[in-house]
Every structure is written in structure tokens, then in C-alpha cells.
Amino acid sequence: SGDLIEISIPEAGKDFKFNIAEKSGVKYISLNTFAKTAGFRTYYRPDNGKILLFLPSKILKFTVNSSFVVVGNKTLNLRSKVLLVNEEIYVPLESFLKILRDVSFKRLVYRVTPTGTRYSITKPRSETFTRKEIVFSTIRKISIEDKFNGLVALIDVDRPIPDNNFSYYFRKGDQFYLTIYAAEVDTSKLIIENRSSLLKTVECMQLNESVQFIFKLVREFNSSDVHYDFASSKVLVSLFYPDRERVKEKIEKARTRWFIDTVVLDPGHGGKDPGALRRRGRLNEKDIALDIALRLGRLLETKGKLRVVYTRKTDTFLPLWKRTQIANNANGKLFISIHVNACDNRKISGVEFYLLRPGRSEEAIAVAEKENSVIKLETEADREKYKGYDDISNILANMVFSAYMKDSERLAEIVSRKFTEIVPMKNRGVRQAGFYVLIGASMPSLFCELGYISNREDERKLNSPRYRQLIAQALYESIVEFKNVCEKEVAGGG
């Protein structure tokens, strides 16, 4: 049997579970998965194998194939080497958690429990790290404009840039530093278009193998997001400031009536739209999605004592825009869209959970395009409603500035963890893309792809009533946990 580790970090308000991997008798944990789940940022330099883990008050510096970690001016021993395997960074479990406890989280506790699966690290990419040739992205232009509750900068580049090539932070709240690794710029030819009333100046300079931007702002900002957007082929920089009046209004509203009492379940496709197609003798996506939704609804109503609203309860066709309208009109407090996936590569399997954000990968964009293509079956009047939906600014207005985005992220984190615990299927994690069906939902929302029916093993499981009940149970437990956490905070207990 293998092991599962449960970690609690009271200082960060985090509790989560991870699978433990092993190599040569040493237990390891994926640093990528840990950071993503805990909400900590990482920065990876593929040319020299350096990895930075940004904690609230410390930066931990790891090196692939080294057993040492640097924290400030101290060098600490991990006892075993850091590994790079298939783009994942693995760190020795016990020494890593001890260092976390020593340098940042004094109250961190963890517990190891057995599971039925062993995760073994068998093929490290190399025993000695080899330097990679750097492929530079050329920066030609940056344009900045105001958006509701913040500003957006678009940086023109000539090739995609991975997320781990971005490092960014605020200094004193009114200065924002962005460093793009493996990038080059001719500052004498750089075009800067500043149409923002919130930005005094933006400076740009070449720093060895990186380009740094310094945004000098007219007011304090409190959050940011940077990624390469495949839809526009640009780097998207989003800076947000707190709208204090809206926040105050939201808190007061929440304390009086924002308790999760109504869950809207949206079984994907239906009627003339079968969704992903079956093999002979198997179920189509529309049938699987409806069955899971009905099973989940029964659990929520009977065990959870919650009101459940369905966008459809029978095999009927429904335009995408109408699904969110049903949710909003029903005063829903949670929107769960249920789907299964398919692709040409039959080896791909597993579950995925999507938030409404501009797609960060070509794969995520392809999934969204497939799901959004249902509008071809809708009337011309229906299709008119989606004008501008693909525009990145429209997605930002509906997602980043939504009061419900953080809640959606929390829900996704809980659902992903519950599936790891309950459902015996590969968990491909939380992703993001511009799904039309999520745009306009006035509540936390999540788009669930619950397996690939193009994969024989996933298809076999999804055609099993017992397995679909497991999926419904995992979603039910996730919703109940999310409800309890949110209502505790609203009541002033969190």
C-alpha cells in the first residue's frame, strides 16, 4: 500500500491532502502540487534548475539534484536530493515539512495514512542536471488601460511564455515589479501605450537573461495575475485594487442572507446535443452528466437538506446563456456544470475542474472551444447573445472582478482534494478557460469534466452506476464542506 499525507497549516488557514511518492525508500512530495494547492507561488529557472517557493514571509530556494535549500542567508540540509521528473519538482517529504515549520509555520501538523495506491518515482529525468539552451521571447510593445476595479496591461511577445518564467510582486502597494525570464527587449524601440489613469509610468529594462517592468501606480493595489494568454498571443497583466464600498456592501449582505441554501446543477448538453459521443452500447456525455446530476441532487436534498435547482432534469436541449439565467433567477448560491470529456488521444484520462478565466494552455482553450461549440445548434437569436464572449476583457470583467472568484477557487480546491480521496481516477487538477456557460453566473461556479469517454478505462467507469454514485458522493461532500467553511466565515467564526 502507499501513503496519503494530511497537512494542516493554521497560520495560512489551509488543510489539504497529497499523495506521497517514493524513490529508493525516500518519501517525496510534489512541490508543484503543494504550492498550487496551498496558494503559494513558485518560480523555476530551467537553465540552471533553480526553484523558488514564495511563502508569506520567506523565500525558499531549491536546486534540482541538490540536497540543500537556501532560506535567507542560511543553507539547510534536506537529507535527500530534489528531483525533476516529467516537469514536476519533488522534494523530500519529512525534511521539507520540518523546514516549513522551522522557518514560517510553527503550528504546521501532518499525518500519514495508508491508501491502496503506491506512487513511485522510477525515472528521474537525469541524475545530473544538464543546462538547457535558453530560447528567448522578444518583447515589442506594451499597452495599458483601465478596467473595472483595476487595470490591464497587454505585452506583445513573439512566442508563448510558460507561467514559471514570470516573477512579480508589489512594493509598498503602489509599485508593481514584473520580471520575465528568458526574454529580451530593445528599450529604444519598445512601444508603450499608456491609456490608464491609474498608472503614472511604466519602466522597462533588460536584466541579463530577463526583462523587468516597473509599474508606478497612482494608488495602492492589492492583487495581481500574470500569464501568457494563448487566445490573444500576449502576456496579460491584471492589477486589482479593493473596491471598499462594494466589499463593505458584500460583507453586510453576506452576514444577513448569504448562506448556501440553493445549489444549481447544470448537466451539460442534452436533446439534439449529445456532447461527447459514445461507443456502441455505451452512454453519451449528455446521459452520463444527467445521471450524475440527479444522483448528486438526491444527496443534496435528502442528506444535505439543500434546495436543488436543475437547468434540465430530462433529455432536453438548452442554450448555454439560459443555463446561467436559470441559476440567477433561482437565486442560486452555487453553480456546478457537469460534463465528461473526449479527445483524439485515447491515452488521456482523468478528471479536470475549470474556473472561468482566460485559458492558460492550448489544451484548456481546446476544451473550452469544444464545449462552447454547442452554440452552433442554437438559434440565430441565441447566438447573438454571445457577441464579445471570446474577448479577453469581457472574460476578465466577468471573472477577475467578480466577488465570487475567490469562492470559486476555494470550491475547486475542495472538489479536487475530495476526488483524490474518494474517486479512483487520475486527477488532472484545477485549470481555467473561457467557458460561455460560466459567464454571467452571480455565484461561485465550477465546470467539471469528470473523465474521458474517449479513454477505454474512463469510459468503462463512467458507464458504471456504482462509479457515477462515487462521483456524486465526492461532489456532495465537497459542496457540504464548502458550505460549512463559507458560513462559518460569514457568521464571524473564521
N, C-alpha and C positions, 0 to 999 in steps of 0.2 A: 504494500500500500504506500501511497505518497502522503504528503502533508499539505495542510492549508494553514496559513498564519492569519490570526486576527490581531489587528493593531488598533490601539486607541491613543489619540493624541489630544487630550483635553484642551491644551493651550490653543490648538487650531480648530477645536470643535469637530474633529474628524474621527470616524470609526470606519474601518474597511477590512476586507479580506483579500488575500492574494494566494495564488498557488506558489508553492516552493519548488524550485528546480534544483537539480543536483548534478555535480560533476566531481568525480574522484572522491566521493564521500563527503564533499563540502556542500552545504546548503546555500543556495543563491536566491536572490530576488531581483526581478526586472526593475532597474532604476527608472526606465521609461514609464512603465505601468504605475509604479509608486508615485512618481511626480505628477503624472496626469490625473490620477485618482485623488491625490491629496491636494491638488491645485497649486503645486509648486512648478516654477518654470525651470527648464534646462536649456543649456547651450552647448552644442557639440561641434568641435573642430575636427573634421575628418582628415585633415592633412597631418595632424600630429597626435590624434587620439585623445585629446583633452576634453573632459566633460565637466561643465559647471552645473551644480544644483543650487538654485537660489532659494534659501529659506527666508523667513521674515526678517531675521537679524544677522544671518551669516551666509557666506557662500562656500560651498564645499567643492574642491577641485580634484577630480579623479583623472587617472590616465589609464587607458587600455593596456592590459598586460603588466600593470604595476600593482603592488600591494599597499601602496601608500596613498593617503588623501591629505590634501593641504587645506587647513582651516585658518584663515588669517595668517599669522606668522608661525603657526605650528604645523608640524608634519606628523600625522598619526598613522599607525600601522593597522591595516585591515586583516593581516594574517594570511590572506589568500589573494590571488590576483583578480583584478577587474577583467571581465571577459566581454568581447564583442562577438555576438552570434546572430547572423541574419538581421543586421541593423538594430538589434536590441543590445542594450548595455546591461550586464548582470554584475551585481556587487555581492560580496559575502554577507549573508543574512545577519548573523549574530553580531559581528563586529560593526556592521553598518548601523544597526539599531542602537548599539551601545554608544556609538559616536553621536547619533542624533540626540540621544538622551543627555549625553555629557555637554554638548555644545548649544542646544536650543530647547529641547522639550523634556524638562526634568520629570514630568508626570507621565511620560510615554510608557505604556504597558503593552505586552503582547502575549498571545497564547497560540501554541501549535496544536492542531487537531488532525487526526488521520483522515484521509479520503481514499477513494477507490482508484485514484489515478496517480501514476508517477510521472513527473515531468523531468526528463533527463537531458542535460546539456551534453551532447555527444560529439558535436563537430564545431569547435571554435573556428572562426574564420582563419586564424593563423596563430601560432604560438608566439611569434614575434611580430609586432605591429609594423606594417610597411607603410611608408609615406605615400599618399596619393597625389597625383598631379592635380593642381588646382585649375578648375575651369571657371573663368571669371565672367560675371554678368556685367554688362555695360549699362550705366545709368545715363539717360539723356535729358530727362525732363521731370519736374515735379509740379503738380497743380494742387492748390489747397482751396477749399471752400467751406462755408458754414453749413452745418446740418442741425436739425433739431437736437438740442442738448449737447452740442459739441461741434467738432469739425472733422473733415475727412481729407486726407492727402492721398493722391494717386501718383505713384512713381513709375515712369516708363522704363522698362528693362527689356533686354533682348533675349532673355531666356528665363525659364522658371527658376525660382529660388526656394529651397526647402525651408521649413519652419525653423529648423535648428541653426540656420545661418543668420537669424535675427536676434539681436540682443537690445533690449530697450528698458528704460526706466524714467521716472520723474525725479527731478531735483527741485526741492522746495515747492513742488506743485505747479509752478508757473514756467518751468523749463523741462522740455522732453528731449531725451537723448536716444537716438536710434542708430545702432551700428549694424551694417550689413556686411557679413563676412563673404569673402571671395567675390568682391565687387570692385569696379573701377569707374572713375568719373573724370572727365576733363572739366574742371570747375569753370574754366574760361568760356566753355560752350554750353554749360548747363542752363536749360531754360527753367526759370522759376516763375510760375503764375500764382500769385497770392491774391485770391479773391475773398479771403476770410477777414472778418472784422475782429476775430479773436486771436489773430496771430500778428505779433509785432514784426518779427523777422524769422527767416529760416537760414541757417548757415550750413554749408556743406564742405567737407574736406576729405582728402584721401589719407588714410592712416595705414601704411604698409599694405596689407592684403585686404583691407576693409575700407568701406566708405561710411563716414559718420555724418548724420544730420543733427543739428541742434535747433529745436523749435522754441522760440522765445514767445511766451503767451501773455495775453493781457489780463488773465485771471487764472485762478488755480483750477486745475483739472484733477480728477481722482481715479480715472481708469482708462485703459488703453487696450488696443488689439492691433496686431500687425501680422499680416500673412500675404502670400502670393495668391492672387485671385486668377484662377485658370479661365474664367469666363471672359475677363477683360484683358488678360495677359499683362496685368500691372500689379505692383505691390500696393496693397491697401492699408493705409494707416488711419485708424479711427481713435480719436481722443474724445472723452466724455467728461462733463462736469455735472455735479449733482444739482438737479432742479429742486431746490429746498422746499418750495411751496407744494410741488407735486408729491414730493416724498412725505411731507407732513400730512397732506391730504390722504395719501395712500395709507399711512400708519393709522390715522384716525378711522378711516373707512374699514381697515382690516380689523381693528380692535372691536368694532361694533358688529360687523357681519361677514367678514371674510373668513369663514370656516368652510372646509371642504365637505360639502353635503351633496354635491351633484357631480357625477363623473360622466363625461360624454365619450362613448365608444364608437369609433368610426371603422367598420370593416371595409377594407379597400375594395374598389371595383364593384362589380355586380351587374346583373341583367345582361345587356349586349356586350359589356366589357368584362371578359373572363379574367383579365390580369395575366399573370404568368401561366403558360399552358402546361397541362399535364401530359404524361404518357398514357397510353390506353389503359383503362381500368383504374386510373388514379384520379384524385381530386384536382380541380383548377385552383388557382390562387383565391378567386372570389369565394369559393366554397370553404376553403381552409380558414380564411380570415373571418368569415361569418361564424363558423363553428366556434373558433377560439373566443370571439367577442361575446357570443351567447353564453359560453361556459364562464367567462370572466364576469359577465353581468350577473349571473346567478350567484356567484360567490360574493360579489359586492353587495347585492341586495339581501341575501339571506344571512351571511356571516358578518358583513361589514355594516349592515343597516344603512346603506347609502342609496340615494336616488340615482338611477341609471337612465341615461338618455342614449338611444341608438340613432345614428344617422340612417341606418337601414337595419331591419330585422328579417328581411326576406330577400330573395334574389331579384333586386330591382336596381336599375341604373340611376345614378345621381351625379349631377355636375359637381366638380370639385368645390366651387365657390359656395354652393348650397350647404355643403357639409359644415363649414365653419359658421355659416349663418345659423344653422340649426343649433350649433353649440352655443353661440352668443345669445340667441333668442331664448334658449332654455336656462340662461343664467348659469351655465356650466362653470365649474371651478377647476376642471382638469379635462384635457382633450388628448385621447390616445388613439392614434391612427394605426390600424393593424394590417400588415401586409406580409407576403413572402416574396423572395427574390428569385431571379434566374439570370444566367449569363451564358455566353458561348463556352467559356472554360468550365467544363463539368467537374474539375477538381476542386473548385472554390466552394466552400461550405461555411456554415455558421450563422449566428445571429448578429445583427447590427442595429444600433439605435441612433437616430438622427435628430439633431437640433436644427432649427431654421437659422441658417447663416449662409453667406456666400460660400460655395464649395471650395474646399482647400485641396482637393485632389481631383485628377481627371476621372478616377473611378467613382468618387462621390457624385460628381456632376453627371456622369453617365447614368447612375441610379436615379437621380432626380429627373433627368430628361425622360427616362423610360416611364417613370410614374406620372410625370406631367403630360405625357403624350396622349393620355386619355381624352384630352380636350378636343382631339380630332373627331371624337364620336359625339361631341356636344353640338348644340345648335349654334348658328352664327351669332345670335343674341348673347348666348352664354359665353362664347369665345371673346366677345368684345370686352367682357369684364376683366380679362387677364392682360389687357394692354399695359405695358410697363412693368409687368411682374418680373421679367428677367433682368430689369435694370438694377444694377448693384445698389444704387442709392435707395431704391424702393425696398429692397430686402433689408437694408440697414435700418431704414425708418421703421419697419415692422418688427425688427428683431433686436438690434442692439439697444435701441432706445425704449424697448418695451419694459415695463415694470416687472414683467413675468419671466424675463430671460434667465435671471439667476435661479429662479424656482425651477425652470425647465432643466437647467444644468444639474441642479441637485436631484431632480427626479431621475434624469438619465443616469447619474452616478449610482443611485439606489437600485434602479432596474438592472443595470449592467452587473452589479455585485450580486443581486439575487439570482440572476440567471446562472452565474458562475457556481453558486451554491446548490441550485435546485435542478437545472436543466442540463442533461448530458449532451451538450453540443458545443462546438467551438464558439467562443465569444470573441467576435471581431471588434468589440468595443464601441465607444461613442464617437460618432462622426457628425459632419454637418454639410448641408446642401440646401438649395433653394426650392423646397417642395411647395408648390402652389397651395396644397390643402392646408398648410400650416399658416399661410399668410392671412393676417386679419383676426386670428384667434385671440380673444380678450381673456386669456387664461394661460397658465403653464401648459405646454403641449409637447408631445413626443411622437415621432414617426418610427414605428417598429418594423424592421424586416426580420422575420422570425425563421430564417433558414432559406436554403436554395433548393427549389424543387428541380433544378437542372442537375443537382448532385444526387446520385442514387441513394446514398445513405440518409441525407437530409430528407429526401422525398419519402423514403420508407418511414421515417419517424413521423413526418407531418401527416401521413395517411393513417397513423395510429391514434385512435381516440384517447388511449391512455397517455400518449405523449402530448397531445393537444391539451389534456387536462393539466399536465405538469406545467406547460407554458402558462395556462390561465392561472394556476396557483402562484407561479413566480410573479406574474403581473399583479395579482391580488395582494400578495404580501408586500410588494413594492409600494403600491398605492396606499395601503394602510400605514406603512412606516412613514411615507412622505407626509400623509395627513397628520400623523401624530407629531412629527417633528415641527411642521409648519404651525400647527395650532398651539403647540407649546410656546413657540416664539411669539405668536400673536397675543397670547394670554399673558406674556411677560415672564414666562418661565424659562426662556432660552437665551 
